Amino acid sequence: MLIEKLTINNFRAKEHLQMEFGSRLTLLVGENGSGKTTILDALAIGLGALLTHLPKVSGISFKSSDIKQHKNNKAPYTRVGLKSINGIEWDRTLRRDQSKKTVSQIPAAKGLSVLKKYIDEQVINPFNEASDFTLPVFSYYGVSRALLDVPLRRRGFPKTHQRFEALENALNSASRFKSAFVWFYNKENEEQRKQKELRSFDYKLPELEAVRHAIETVFPDISEPHIMLNPLRFAVKMNGEILDIMQLSDGYKTLLSLLIDLASRMALANPHLENPLEAPAIVLIDEIDLHLHPEWQRRVIGDILSAFPNSQFILTTHSPYVVASINNHLMRHHINEYTFDNEDLKKILPLSHTQVAAYYLNGEDEINLMDKDIKLLDNRLIHPFNALSETYERMRDIQWENRADD
C-alpha cells in the first residue's frame, strides 16, 4: 500500500490542503514554519489508523491541539484523509466537542470501514490462517532521530520477535534506535547458533544480511556492522578501524541509525522474503539533509531509493543540493534509452516524472515544482535558494557597469 493523495481540513495552521504524492519520492521544500512537518504529522495520523487495527500495535492519533484555531476559536473539527494508489480511501476526524451543533457543522466522513476490510483481507486473515502475506512497513523519522537511545545493558532484552513488532512506535517521530539495536543483537546470536549447528562460518542469516546490504549500499566505506560487549555498543568497520557508532560524525550517525532502524523493521516484518528490503514501505523523513555534508546531500536520495527499491519516501528538506539532485535522477530517466559510456552517469538511479512529486511551501500555498512540459523540477520557483545568486548577479552588474565607465 502506497499513498496517492492526502487531504487535510482544519489541521493546525492548515484550513484546507490537498496534495498528491509520487509513487517513489515526494519532496517538500520551504522555510521554517511553512508547514512541511505538519504534512508529515498528518500523514502519520492517517496511517496510524492502519496500525491501530493490527494486533498488538498502536498508531498515533490526533491531539486536541491539532484542531485549527482562529482568533482563539476552534474549528468544529479536524480531519485527515488518505487515498492509496490501489484506490483505498479513508479518513480520521476529531470533533471539537460532542454537541449537536458541532456535529451538524461537520461534513460526512468516509471513515475507516473500507480500510479495515482491506487490512483484514490482506493481513489479519492470512496471519490467523498461517498463510503467506506481505506486511507493509510505515516509519516516521523526525529531527530528534539525531539523539540515539543506545541501551547500556542487555537486561530486559526480549529473546524472540513477532512480525507485527516491526510497526511498534513506527510512527513516533522520536529516536527509536534501541529497538533496532535489540533486534540486531538477537539476530546475531541466532546467526551464530546456526553457524555452530552447521559447523560453517559461511552461513549468514538472510534477515541480517538484508540489513548489512542496506548499510553497504548507502555507506560503501562502512562494513562489518555488529554488536560488541563490555561495554555494550553498536560497532562498524571504517577505514580499517572498528568504531562505536557513537564515535562517528553526526552526519554518519544520524543517517546510519535511520537506515539500521528502517532495514531492521523491514526484515522483521517480512522475514520470509528473499530480500525483505524489496517489500513495500512508506517512509517519512523530516529534514533528510540533517547533519549531512553538501556532497552527501547530492547523493542521499539515490542511495536510499536504491537500498529500498519498492518504498515510497516523503521527505522534507532545506537543502538546494537535495533539490538539485532530483533533476539528475529525472534526467537520467530521460536518457535511459540512449547508449553512453560514462560510468558515473550509469550509476545514477533513473526516476520517471510519474514517480516524483515536489512542492514548495510558503506557509499559505503548496506550489508544484514539477514542470509538466520538460518533466523536471522548475528551480526558478524555489525563491530562497535563488536569492543568493540574484544578489550576487546584481552586485556583478554594478561592477561591470562601473568598469565600463572607467
One Martini backbone bead per residue (centre of mass of N, CA, C, O) as a GRO file, in nm:
protein
  406
    1MET     BB    1   0.091   0.040   0.027
    2LEU     BB    2   0.036   0.353  -0.125
    3ILE     BB    3   0.034   0.704  -0.155
    4GLU     BB    4  -0.155   0.950  -0.341
    5LYS     BB    5  -0.341   1.114  -0.116
    6LEU     BB    6  -0.392   1.425   0.066
    7THR     BB    7  -0.626   1.542   0.323
    8ILE     BB    8  -0.693   1.864   0.478
    9ASN     BB    9  -0.877   1.977   0.780
   10ASN     BB   10  -0.819   2.184   1.031
   11PHE     BB   11  -0.491   2.155   1.060
   12ARG     BB   12  -0.386   2.364   1.246
   13ALA     BB   13  -0.286   2.599   1.004
   14LYS     BB   14  -0.474   2.421   0.815
   15GLU     BB   15  -0.767   2.441   0.644
   16HIS     BB   16  -0.658   2.344   0.348
   17LEU     BB   17  -0.546   2.031   0.184
   18GLN     BB   18  -0.405   1.904  -0.134
   19MET     BB   19  -0.200   1.606  -0.205
   20GLU     BB   20   0.024   1.464  -0.426
   21PHE     BB   21   0.214   1.163  -0.484
   22GLY     BB   22   0.484   0.991  -0.532
   23SER     BB   23   0.565   0.655  -0.564
   24ARG     BB   24   0.878   0.726  -0.453
   25LEU     BB   25   0.877   1.061  -0.444
   26THR     BB   26   0.861   1.332  -0.197
   27LEU     BB   27   0.912   1.689  -0.190
   28LEU     BB   28   0.958   1.926   0.081
   29VAL     BB   29   0.972   2.280   0.051
   30GLY     BB   30   1.085   2.522   0.304
   31GLU     BB   31   1.044   2.717   0.546
   32ASN     BB   32   1.011   2.786   0.850
   33GLY     BB   33   0.664   2.736   0.909
   34SER     BB   34   0.528   2.617   0.624
   35GLY     BB   35   0.431   2.286   0.683
   36LYS     BB   36   0.597   2.022   0.654
   37THR     BB   37   0.551   1.870   0.927
   38THR     BB   38   0.244   1.873   0.915
   39ILE     BB   39   0.224   1.669   0.683
   40LEU     BB   40   0.366   1.434   0.822
   41ASP     BB   41   0.174   1.420   1.067
   42ALA     BB   42  -0.082   1.362   0.904
   43LEU     BB   43   0.015   1.097   0.783
   44ALA     BB   44   0.061   0.953   1.054
   45ILE     BB   45  -0.237   0.964   1.140
   46GLY     BB   46  -0.357   0.815   0.899
   47LEU     BB   47  -0.175   0.554   0.940
   48GLY     BB   48  -0.257   0.493   1.238
   49ALA     BB   49  -0.520   0.335   1.171
   50LEU     BB   50  -0.380   0.083   1.063
   51LEU     BB   51  -0.216   0.001   1.312
   52THR     BB   52  -0.453  -0.017   1.523
   53HIS     BB   53  -0.586  -0.275   1.368
   54LEU     BB   54  -0.360  -0.430   1.466
   55PRO     BB   55  -0.201  -0.655   1.644
   56LYS     BB   56  -0.033  -0.510   1.905
   57VAL     BB   57  -0.089  -0.214   1.777
   58SER     BB   58  -0.004   0.143   1.781
   59GLY     BB   59  -0.118   0.438   1.678
   60ILE     BB   60  -0.150   0.749   1.604
   61SER     BB   61  -0.318   1.057   1.695
   62PHE     BB   62  -0.492   1.300   1.791
   63LYS     BB   63  -0.491   1.625   1.918
   64SER     BB   64  -0.651   1.894   2.039
   65SER     BB   65  -0.429   2.096   1.907
   66ASP     BB   66  -0.499   2.024   1.595
   67ILE     BB   67  -0.714   2.224   1.599
   68LYS     BB   68  -0.805   2.490   1.447
   69GLN     BB   69  -0.732   2.836   1.505
   70HIS     BB   70  -0.940   3.148   1.537
   71LYS     BB   71  -0.945   3.378   1.755
   72ASN     BB   72  -0.970   3.145   1.987
   73ASN     BB   73  -1.126   2.958   1.778
   74LYS     BB   74  -1.247   2.658   1.713
   75ALA     BB   75  -1.299   2.431   1.509
   76PRO     BB   76  -1.523   2.172   1.477
   77TYR     BB   77  -1.278   2.028   1.314
   78THR     BB   78  -1.061   1.753   1.220
   79ARG     BB   79  -0.902   1.624   0.907
   80VAL     BB   80  -0.776   1.309   0.767
   81GLY     BB   81  -0.701   1.205   0.430
   82LEU     BB   82  -0.668   0.895   0.237
   83LYS     BB   83  -0.512   0.766  -0.071
   84SER     BB   84  -0.445   0.499  -0.245
   85ILE     BB   85  -0.317   0.357  -0.529
   86ASN     BB   86  -0.553   0.117  -0.495
   87GLY     BB   87  -0.822   0.299  -0.384
   88ILE     BB   88  -0.802   0.348  -0.084
   89GLU     BB   89  -1.031   0.511   0.148
   90TRP     BB   90  -0.976   0.746   0.427
   91ASP     BB   91  -1.069   0.881   0.760
   92ARG     BB   92  -1.003   1.126   1.023
   93THR     BB   93  -1.180   1.251   1.320
   94LEU     BB   94  -1.197   1.557   1.519
   95ARG     BB   95  -1.384   1.690   1.762
   96ARG     BB   96  -1.445   1.953   1.959
   97ASP     BB   97  -1.729   1.822   2.024
   98GLN     BB   98  -2.066   1.669   2.111
   99SER     BB   99  -2.245   1.861   1.994
  100LYS     BB  100  -2.496   1.913   1.771
  101LYS     BB  101  -2.379   2.163   1.633
  102THR     BB  102  -2.105   2.049   1.567
  103VAL     BB  103  -2.199   1.800   1.408
  104SER     BB  104  -2.356   1.975   1.185
  105GLN     BB  105  -2.060   2.104   1.078
  106ILE     BB  106  -1.985   1.815   0.973
  107PRO     BB  107  -1.885   1.643   0.732
  108ALA     BB  108  -1.896   1.368   0.579
  109ALA     BB  109  -1.748   1.056   0.625
  110LYS     BB  110  -1.563   0.774   0.538
  111GLY     BB  111  -1.373   0.644   0.724
  112LEU     BB  112  -1.263   0.283   0.811
  113SER     BB  113  -1.400   0.036   0.669
  114VAL     BB  114  -1.230  -0.010   0.412
  115LEU     BB  115  -0.961  -0.042   0.550
  116LYS     BB  116  -1.029  -0.281   0.739
  117LYS     BB  117  -1.104  -0.478   0.517
  118TYR     BB  118  -0.827  -0.479   0.382
  119ILE     BB  119  -0.659  -0.573   0.626
  120ASP     BB  120  -0.805  -0.836   0.674
  121GLU     BB  121  -0.745  -0.962   0.388
  122GLN     BB  122  -0.416  -0.901   0.374
  123VAL     BB  123  -0.338  -0.977   0.694
  124ILE     BB  124  -0.510  -1.103   0.930
  125ASN     BB  125  -0.620  -1.360   0.798
  126PRO     BB  126  -0.348  -1.485   0.708
  127PHE     BB  127  -0.231  -1.491   0.991
  128ASN     BB  128  -0.451  -1.679   1.124
  129GLU     BB  129  -0.395  -1.903   0.875
  130ALA     BB  130  -0.086  -1.925   0.806
  131SER     BB  131  -0.031  -1.737   0.570
  132ASP     BB  132   0.086  -1.566   0.323
  133PHE     BB  133   0.229  -1.232   0.374
  134THR     BB  134   0.254  -0.878   0.337
  135LEU     BB  135   0.411  -0.638   0.544
  136PRO     BB  136   0.381  -0.324   0.574
  137VAL     BB  137   0.581  -0.030   0.615
  138PHE     BB  138   0.586   0.232   0.870
  139SER     BB  139   0.789   0.540   0.886
  140TYR     BB  140   0.912   0.795   1.125
  141TYR     BB  141   1.154   1.076   1.091
  142GLY     BB  142   1.275   1.299   1.291
  143VAL     BB  143   1.503   1.528   1.422
  144SER     BB  144   1.550   1.341   1.690
  145ARG     BB  145   1.727   1.106   1.559
  146ALA     BB  146   2.013   1.219   1.660
  147LEU     BB  147   1.914   1.087   1.936
  148LEU     BB  148   2.046   0.814   2.071
  149ASP     BB  149   1.904   0.502   2.217
  150VAL     BB  150   2.137   0.342   2.373
  151PRO     BB  151   2.197   0.067   2.529
  152LEU     BB  152   2.374  -0.036   2.838
  153ARG     BB  153   2.208  -0.312   2.863
  154ARG     BB  154   2.064  -0.652   2.845
  155ARG     BB  155   1.852  -0.610   3.031
  156GLY     BB  156   1.532  -0.703   2.900
  157PHE     BB  157   1.571  -0.854   2.656
  158PRO     BB  158   1.430  -0.996   2.412
  159LYS     BB  159   1.428  -1.322   2.252
  160THR     BB  160   1.183  -1.250   2.068
  161HIS     BB  161   0.999  -1.206   1.750
  162GLN     BB  162   0.738  -1.029   1.590
  163ARG     BB  163   0.614  -0.895   1.308
  164PHE     BB  164   0.444  -0.651   1.439
  165GLU     BB  165   0.694  -0.507   1.571
  166ALA     BB  166   0.770  -0.333   1.316
  167LEU     BB  167   0.524  -0.112   1.419
  168GLU     BB  168   0.643  -0.014   1.669
  169ASN     BB  169   0.664   0.322   1.691
  170ALA     BB  170   0.682   0.404   1.378
  171LEU     BB  171   0.514   0.702   1.414
  172ASN     BB  172   0.733   0.794   1.596
  173SER     BB  173   0.962   1.060   1.551
  174ALA     BB  174   1.143   0.955   1.742
  175SER     BB  175   1.384   0.788   1.867
  176ARG     BB  176   1.441   0.406   1.784
  177PHE     BB  177   1.720   0.242   1.813
  178LYS     BB  178   1.687   0.026   2.033
  179SER     BB  179   1.516  -0.186   1.878
  180ALA     BB  180   1.732  -0.239   1.661
  181PHE     BB  181   1.954  -0.332   1.851
  182VAL     BB  182   1.811  -0.578   1.967
  183TRP     BB  183   1.758  -0.724   1.704
  184PHE     BB  184   2.055  -0.750   1.615
  185TYR     BB  185   2.152  -0.910   1.858
  186ASN     BB  186   1.963  -1.159   1.823
  187LYS     BB  187   2.047  -1.227   1.527
  188GLU     BB  188   2.341  -1.285   1.584
  189ASN     BB  189   2.288  -1.523   1.774
  190GLU     BB  190   2.133  -1.692   1.566
  191GLU     BB  191   2.363  -1.712   1.360
  192GLN     BB  192   2.572  -1.849   1.549
  193ARG     BB  193   2.406  -2.105   1.606
  194LYS     BB  194   2.388  -2.196   1.308
  195GLN     BB  195   2.693  -2.219   1.258
  196LYS     BB  196   2.738  -2.444   1.468
  197GLU     BB  197   2.539  -2.648   1.351
  198LEU     BB  198   2.690  -2.636   1.053
  199ARG     BB  199   2.993  -2.578   1.069
  200SER     BB  200   2.966  -2.261   0.951
  201PHE     BB  201   3.075  -1.927   0.877
  202ASP     BB  202   2.910  -1.880   0.599
  203TYR     BB  203   2.664  -1.838   0.739
  204LYS     BB  204   2.367  -1.630   0.671
  205LEU     BB  205   2.130  -1.432   0.780
  206PRO     BB  206   1.900  -1.294   0.581
  207GLU     BB  207   1.801  -1.051   0.753
  208LEU     BB  208   2.088  -0.948   0.822
  209GLU     BB  209   2.187  -0.915   0.529
  210ALA     BB  210   1.988  -0.692   0.452
  211VAL     BB  211   2.103  -0.480   0.643
  212ARG     BB  212   2.392  -0.486   0.543
  213HIS     BB  213   2.324  -0.402   0.253
  214ALA     BB  214   2.208  -0.125   0.317
  215ILE     BB  215   2.464  -0.008   0.440
  216GLU     BB  216   2.653  -0.058   0.187
  217THR     BB  217   2.490   0.114  -0.014
  218VAL     BB  218   2.519   0.393   0.151
  219PHE     BB  219   2.808   0.274   0.291
  220PRO     BB  220   3.097   0.192   0.133
  221ASP     BB  221   3.295   0.260   0.402
  222ILE     BB  222   3.116   0.038   0.543
  223SER     BB  223   3.155  -0.244   0.773
  224GLU     BB  224   3.079  -0.479   0.996
  225PRO     BB  225   2.817  -0.487   1.150
  226HIS     BB  226   2.806  -0.489   1.521
  227ILE     BB  227   2.803  -0.633   1.836
  228MET     BB  228   2.936  -0.521   2.145
  229LEU     BB  229   3.102  -0.594   2.447
  230ASN     BB  230   3.231  -0.447   2.705
  231PRO     BB  231   3.079  -0.251   2.607
  232LEU     BB  232   2.778  -0.181   2.490
  233ARG     BB  233   2.773  -0.184   2.121
  234PHE     BB  234   2.773  -0.029   1.803
  235ALA     BB  235   2.964  -0.154   1.529
  236VAL     BB  236   3.216  -0.053   1.285
  237LYS     BB  237   3.391  -0.053   0.976
  238MET     BB  238   3.647   0.212   0.923
  239ASN     BB  239   3.932   0.241   0.777
  240GLY     BB  240   4.021  -0.033   0.944
  241GLU     BB  241   3.827   0.054   1.187
  242ILE     BB  242   3.681   0.011   1.498
  243LEU     BB  243   3.357   0.163   1.564
  244ASP     BB  244   3.157   0.344   1.736
  245ILE     BB  245   2.874   0.501   1.650
  246MET     BB  246   2.933   0.742   1.859
  247GLN     BB  247   3.210   0.825   1.693
  248LEU     BB  248   3.065   0.944   1.480
  249SER     BB  249   2.942   1.154   1.294
  250ASP     BB  250   2.644   1.305   1.269
  251GLY     BB  251   2.584   1.216   0.979
  252TYR     BB  252   2.636   0.916   1.010
  253LYS     BB  253   2.465   0.860   1.262
  254THR     BB  254   2.186   0.954   1.158
  255LEU     BB  255   2.167   0.776   0.896
  256LEU     BB  256   2.244   0.498   1.011
  257SER     BB  257   2.016   0.468   1.222
  258LEU     BB  258   1.787   0.485   1.020
  259LEU     BB  259   1.870   0.245   0.844
  260ILE     BB  260   1.864   0.027   1.064
  261ASP     BB  261   1.572   0.062   1.148
  262LEU     BB  262   1.434   0.015   0.873
  263ALA     BB  263   1.565  -0.257   0.792
  264SER     BB  264   1.475  -0.414   1.049
  265ARG     BB  265   1.172  -0.380   1.006
  266MET     BB  266   1.159  -0.523   0.729
  267ALA     BB  267   1.279  -0.793   0.827
  268LEU     BB  268   1.062  -0.845   1.050
  269ALA     BB  269   0.802  -0.830   0.867
  270ASN     BB  270   0.966  -1.017   0.612
  271PRO     BB  271   1.143  -1.303   0.654
  272HIS     BB  272   1.040  -1.476   0.391
  273LEU     BB  273   1.196  -1.304   0.216
  274GLU     BB  274   1.468  -1.280   0.025
  275ASN     BB  275   1.408  -0.947   0.020
  276PRO     BB  276   1.279  -0.732   0.249
  277LEU     BB  277   1.356  -0.451   0.099
  278GLU     BB  278   1.121  -0.513  -0.134
  279ALA     BB  279   0.912  -0.417   0.029
  280PRO     BB  280   0.665  -0.226   0.123
  281ALA     BB  281   0.690   0.137   0.196
  282ILE     BB  282   0.650   0.415   0.428
  283VAL     BB  283   0.860   0.713   0.437
  284LEU     BB  284   0.929   0.956   0.688
  285ILE     BB  285   1.138   1.261   0.647
  286ASP     BB  286   1.287   1.501   0.841
  287GLU     BB  287   1.539   1.636   0.719
  288ILE     BB  288   1.748   1.466   0.524
  289ASP     BB  289   2.004   1.681   0.565
  290LEU     BB  290   2.085   1.613   0.843
  291HIS     BB  291   2.426   1.665   0.892
  292LEU     BB  292   2.500   1.687   0.591
  293HIS     BB  293   2.705   1.700   0.351
  294PRO     BB  294   2.678   1.830   0.041
  295GLU     BB  295   2.780   1.573  -0.106
  296TRP     BB  296   2.566   1.389   0.033
  297GLN     BB  297   2.308   1.543  -0.055
  298ARG     BB  298   2.338   1.459  -0.362
  299ARG     BB  299   2.304   1.118  -0.289
  300VAL     BB  300   2.083   1.026  -0.080
  301ILE     BB  301   1.842   0.958  -0.256
  302GLY     BB  302   1.966   0.730  -0.429
  303ASP     BB  303   2.053   0.548  -0.195
  304ILE     BB  304   1.771   0.488  -0.060
  305LEU     BB  305   1.624   0.391  -0.318
  306SER     BB  306   1.817   0.150  -0.370
  307ALA     BB  307   1.781   0.002  -0.091
  308PHE     BB  308   1.447   0.070  -0.139
  309PRO     BB  309   1.276  -0.015  -0.427
  310ASN     BB  310   0.948  -0.015  -0.290
  311SER     BB  311   0.957   0.265  -0.165
  312GLN     BB  312   0.802   0.547  -0.006
  313PHE     BB  313   0.916   0.885  -0.008
  314ILE     BB  314   0.872   1.149   0.242
  315LEU     BB  315   1.026   1.470   0.225
  316THR     BB  316   1.232   1.707   0.384
  317THR     BB  317   1.389   2.036   0.301
  318HIS     BB  318   1.671   2.295   0.273
  319SER     BB  319   1.828   2.177   0.025
  320PRO     BB  320   1.961   2.248  -0.286
  321TYR     BB  321   2.105   1.976  -0.337
  322VAL     BB  322   1.862   1.791  -0.319
  323VAL     BB  323   1.691   1.925  -0.535
  324ALA     BB  324   1.899   1.905  -0.771
  325SER     BB  325   1.926   1.589  -0.767
  326ILE     BB  326   1.652   1.514  -0.893
  327ASN     BB  327   1.723   1.596  -1.187
  328ASN     BB  328   1.926   1.370  -1.232
  329HIS     BB  329   1.717   1.137  -1.215
  330LEU     BB  330   1.528   1.242  -1.438
  331MET     BB  331   1.742   1.263  -1.667
  332ARG     BB  332   1.827   0.967  -1.660
  333HIS     BB  333   1.555   0.875  -1.776
  334HIS     BB  334   1.569   1.032  -2.049
  335ILE     BB  335   1.857   0.861  -2.128
  336ASN     BB  336   1.800   0.547  -2.112
  337GLU     BB  337   1.787   0.488  -2.439
  338TYR     BB  338   2.078   0.553  -2.445
  339THR     BB  339   2.416   0.545  -2.545
  340PHE     BB  340   2.678   0.523  -2.293
  341ASP     BB  341   3.009   0.542  -2.109
  342ASN     BB  342   2.941   0.677  -1.846
  343GLU     BB  343   2.968   0.549  -1.530
  344ASP     BB  344   2.850   0.770  -1.344
  345LEU     BB  345   2.573   0.787  -1.492
  346LYS     BB  346   2.491   0.485  -1.457
  347LYS     BB  347   2.460   0.513  -1.131
  348ILE     BB  348   2.213   0.666  -1.174
  349LEU     BB  349   1.891   0.681  -1.077
  350PRO     BB  350   1.609   0.631  -1.239
  351LEU     BB  351   1.335   0.881  -1.273
  352SER     BB  352   1.019   0.929  -1.310
  353HIS     BB  353   0.774   1.173  -1.309
  354THR     BB  354   0.561   0.961  -1.187
  355GLN     BB  355   0.753   0.919  -0.912
  356VAL     BB  356   0.745   1.241  -0.875
  357ALA     BB  357   0.731   1.495  -0.613
  358ALA     BB  358   0.712   1.866  -0.572
  359TYR     BB  359   0.719   2.122  -0.308
  360TYR     BB  360   0.645   2.463  -0.232
  361LEU     BB  361   0.635   2.618   0.086
  362ASN     BB  362   0.484   2.945   0.221
  363GLY     BB  363   0.222   2.891   0.434
  364GLU     BB  364  -0.026   2.890   0.204
  365ASP     BB  365   0.110   2.734  -0.031
  366GLU     BB  366   0.140   2.467  -0.289
  367ILE     BB  367   0.403   2.441  -0.506
  368ASN     BB  368   0.454   2.302  -0.803
  369LEU     BB  369   0.780   2.190  -0.932
  370MET     BB  370   0.664   2.050  -1.180
  371ASP     BB  371   0.737   2.036  -1.514
  372LYS     BB  372   0.524   1.927  -1.762
  373ASP     BB  373   0.709   1.954  -2.020
  374ILE     BB  374   1.015   1.858  -1.907
  375LYS     BB  375   1.009   1.675  -1.644
  376LEU     BB  376   1.105   1.889  -1.424
  377LEU     BB  377   1.235   2.096  -1.203
  378ASP     BB  378   1.149   2.427  -1.103
  379ASN     BB  379   1.390   2.633  -0.967
  380ARG     BB  380   1.257   2.922  -0.986
  381LEU     BB  381   1.051   2.866  -0.738
  382ILE     BB  382   1.306   2.871  -0.537
  383HIS     BB  383   1.361   3.153  -0.391
  384PRO     BB  384   1.575   3.126  -0.159
  385PHE     BB  385   1.794   2.986  -0.350
  386ASN     BB  386   1.810   3.250  -0.552
  387ALA     BB  387   1.889   3.501  -0.382
  388LEU     BB  388   2.198   3.484  -0.383
  389SER     BB  389   2.244   3.494  -0.692
  390GLU     BB  390   2.090   3.760  -0.741
  391THR     BB  391   2.269   3.938  -0.565
  392TYR     BB  392   2.530   3.882  -0.714
  393GLU     BB  393   2.436   3.982  -0.996
  394ARG     BB  394   2.388   4.275  -0.912
  395MET     BB  395   2.683   4.332  -0.825
  396ARG     BB  396   2.809   4.258  -1.098
  397ASP     BB  397   2.667   4.478  -1.262
  398ILE     BB  398   2.794   4.714  -1.114
  399GLN     BB  399   3.083   4.644  -1.184
  400TRP     BB  400   3.053   4.654  -1.496
  401GLU     BB  401   2.943   4.942  -1.520
  402ASN     BB  402   3.196   5.080  -1.391
  403ARG     BB  403   3.405   4.967  -1.591
  404ALA     BB  404   3.277   5.101  -1.843
  405ASP     BB  405   3.332   5.402  -1.730
  406ASP     BB  406   3.662   5.388  -1.722
   0.00000   0.00000   0.00000
